[in-house]
Amino acid sequence: MNISLFANFYQPSQLTTEEIEILTQKH
């Protein structure tokens, strides 16, 4: 999964890169 697409899905800046990495690991 591309982080860019994932970030676009969750555009709110509340999500940090660390949280995005955790979410991608869960998926």
CYANA upper distance limits for C-alpha pairs under 8 A (distance plus 0.5 A):
  1 MET  CA      5 LEU  CA      8.19
  1 MET  CA      6 PHE  CA      7.89
  1 MET  CA     24 THR  CA      7.94
  2 ASN  CA      6 PHE  CA      6.78
  3 ILE  CA      7 ALA  CA      6.39
  3 ILE  CA     20 ILE  CA      8.16
  4 SER  CA      8 ASN  CA      6.64
  5 LEU  CA      9 PHE  CA      6.75
  6 PHE  CA     10 TYR  CA      6.94
  6 PHE  CA     20 ILE  CA      8.23
  7 ALA  CA     11 GLN  CA      6.21
  7 ALA  CA     20 ILE  CA      8.02
 10 TYR  CA     15 LEU  CA      7.83
 15 LEU  CA     19 GLU  CA      6.44
 15 LEU  CA     20 ILE  CA      7.07
 16 THR  CA     20 ILE  CA      6.79
 17 THR  CA     21 GLU  CA      6.66
 18 GLU  CA     22 ILE  CA      6.80
 19 GLU  CA     23 LEU  CA      6.68
 20 ILE  CA     24 THR  CA      6.60
 21 GLU  CA     25 GLN  CA      6.62
 22 ILE  CA     26 LYS  CA      6.79
 23 LEU  CA     27 HIS  CA      6.89
